[in-house]
Amino acid sequence: MNRVENVSKRKAVNLTADIELVELARSMGLNLSQVFEDGLKKAVWDERKRQWEDENREALDQYNRFVEENGVFSDGLRSF
C-alpha cells in the first residue's frame, strides 16, 4: 500500500481527554489527530515488540546462553 492510499483511509473515533490538556495542546497549535495517531503507532509498535519477545523468549534466552558460553564468531577479529 502506498503512502497516498494509507493517508486517505481514516476512521473517525470519539475520545475523551483532560480538558485543560486539550486546551493547552490546541493553544500550542498541536494537531490532536496527529498526536493521537503518532501515540497510537508507538503503542502498537511497543505492544507488538513485547508480544514478539514473549513468544520468542525461550529462543532468545538459549541464544544468550550460547553467546555467554561460546562467544560470537567475530570475537578476536576486532582490534579496538
trRosetta pair geometry for C-beta under 8 A, 3 or more apart (Angstrom, degrees):
i j d omega theta_ij theta_ji phi_ij phi_ji
1 5 4.9 -117 -170 85 91 128
1 6 5.5 110 132 -60 116 90
2 5 5.3 95 59 12 70 101
2 6 7.0 -133 104 -6 36 95
3 6 5.4 -58 -146 39 34 115
3 7 6.2 34 157 -23 69 105
4 7 6.0 -53 -147 33 28 110
4 8 6.6 22 157 -17 62 109
5 8 6.1 -63 -151 36 30 108
5 9 6.8 22 157 -17 64 109
6 9 6.3 -65 -155 33 29 106
7 10 8.0 -7 165 -50 43 98
15 36 6.8 -152 -26 -117 166 142
17 21 5.9 -99 153 79 107 117
17 22 5.1 123 91 -58 116 107
18 21 4.0 69 79 10 105 114
18 22 6.7 178 87 -12 53 84
19 22 5.7 -55 -147 37 32 111
19 23 6.2 31 156 -17 67 107
20 23 5.7 -54 -146 39 31 111
20 24 6.2 33 155 -20 65 107
21 24 5.7 -54 -146 37 29 112
21 25 6.3 30 155 -19 64 107
22 25 5.8 -55 -147 36 29 111
22 26 6.3 27 155 -16 64 107
22 32 7.0 20 -141 -104 85 139
23 26 5.8 -55 -146 39 30 110
23 27 6.2 31 155 -20 65 107
24 27 5.7 -55 -146 36 30 111
24 28 6.5 25 154 -15 63 108
25 28 5.8 -62 -153 39 30 109
25 30 4.3 -67 -178 53 86 130
25 32 6.1 94 122 -85 135 90
25 35 6.8 -69 -163 -6 139 168
26 29 7.6 50 -180 -70 34 20
26 30 6.9 -86 -77 51 28 80
26 32 7.1 -20 -74 -44 81 114
30 34 7.7 -137 175 64 75 102
30 35 5.6 33 165 -47 118 133
31 34 3.9 48 95 17 115 114
31 35 6.5 165 86 -16 59 84
32 35 5.5 -52 -142 37 34 113
32 36 6.2 37 157 -20 66 105
33 36 5.8 -55 -150 37 28 112
33 37 6.3 25 154 -17 64 108
34 37 5.7 -54 -143 39 32 109
34 38 6.1 33 157 -19 66 106
35 38 5.9 -54 -145 37 27 110
35 39 6.3 24 156 -15 62 110
36 39 5.9 -62 -150 40 27 108
36 40 6.1 26 155 -20 66 110
37 40 5.6 -54 -143 38 30 112
37 41 6.3 36 156 -22 64 103
38 41 5.8 -51 -150 32 29 112
38 42 6.6 26 153 -15 62 105
39 42 5.8 -56 -151 37 33 110
39 43 6.2 32 153 -19 67 107
40 43 5.6 -53 -144 38 32 111
40 44 6.2 32 157 -18 66 106
41 44 5.9 -57 -147 38 28 109
41 45 6.2 28 154 -18 64 109
42 45 5.6 -55 -145 38 30 112
42 46 6.1 30 156 -19 66 108
43 46 5.8 -54 -145 38 28 111
43 47 6.3 26 156 -17 63 108
44 47 5.9 -57 -146 39 29 109
44 48 6.3 31 155 -20 65 106
45 48 5.8 -54 -147 36 28 110
45 49 6.3 29 154 -19 63 107
46 49 5.7 -55 -149 36 30 113
46 50 6.3 30 153 -19 65 106
47 50 5.6 -51 -145 36 33 112
47 51 6.2 33 155 -18 66 105
48 51 5.8 -56 -147 38 30 110
48 52 6.2 31 154 -20 65 107
49 52 5.8 -55 -146 36 29 111
49 53 6.3 28 155 -17 64 107
50 53 5.8 -56 -148 38 29 111
50 54 6.4 31 152 -20 64 106
51 54 5.6 -54 -149 36 32 113
51 55 6.2 29 155 -17 66 108
52 55 5.7 -57 -146 39 30 109
52 56 6.0 -2 163 7 66 116
53 56 6.2 -72 -136 54 25 92
53 57 6.4 60 156 -73 63 77
53 60 7.0 -6 -150 -16 72 160
54 57 5.8 -14 -150 -33 29 113
56 59 5.0 -54 -171 47 80 111
56 60 5.5 84 128 -27 90 102
57 60 5.7 -61 -145 39 28 111
57 61 6.1 27 159 -19 67 108
58 61 5.9 -57 -148 37 27 110
58 62 6.4 28 154 -19 63 107
59 62 5.6 -53 -147 37 32 113
59 63 6.3 32 155 -19 65 105
60 63 5.8 -54 -148 37 30 110
60 64 6.3 29 154 -18 64 107
61 64 5.7 -55 -146 38 31 111
61 65 6.4 32 154 -19 64 104
62 65 5.8 -54 -149 35 31 110
62 66 6.4 34 152 -21 64 105
63 66 5.5 -53 -150 34 33 115
63 67 6.4 30 154 -17 66 104
64 67 5.8 -53 -146 37 32 109
64 68 6.3 35 153 -20 64 105
65 68 5.6 -54 -148 36 32 113
65 69 6.2 21 157 -11 66 111
66 69 6.0 -65 -148 43 27 104
66 70 5.7 -26 173 27 67 117
67 70 6.7 -75 -120 59 21 78
67 71 6.6 23 -165 -148 59 11
67 72 5.8 5 -134 -60 99 85
71 75 4.1 -18 167 -29 134 154
72 75 5.6 131 60 -33 63 91
74 77 4.7 -81 -166 33 70 126
74 78 6.7 43 155 -22 106 97
